[in-house]
């Protein structure tokens, strides 16, 4: 009721599936698939709310600091009005002591970071993490529920769903009034004009380049 938007029917469907899992004695192991912008984060927030209401902590792990901070901002906005404290754990930010939810990168795997009662693990872009990394985070609790999220399931993940080791929920509907994602190919001679347009249209932008060689400064 406090959300500033209406959930789609697809979001409501997957939330029901997740709630049924959380009510079981067997830990949930569910993959949430949905395109970018389909509303996976608010679904994760509602699962975290159930964990909190049952006096358990939650952890959300993302592959990059940018994405972790984005999730941290969103969950803080959604959950703190309900008395749920949200912490952050990255290479550059550490504020996670005594928090109900901790959002972070691989920093969550540090032996220095422990939970008193971890009941739910959420992993975004699960294909960016290895099996051992996901298991190490889960091992910080006692058989916690696990919700993994992705826009593009990899073959290994699809195989797990086929063999019944992983349940799948799909958000196949985009929220109303969602701005469409547009992609352009900019030729070299128009690169300066493209940068000028980005500065004019956006307060902040990220330029992502492939890593060709290992970097000693890479965190």
Order of alpha helices (4+ residues) and beta strands (2+ residues): alpha-beta-alpha-beta-alpha-beta-beta-beta-beta-alpha-beta-alpha-beta-alpha
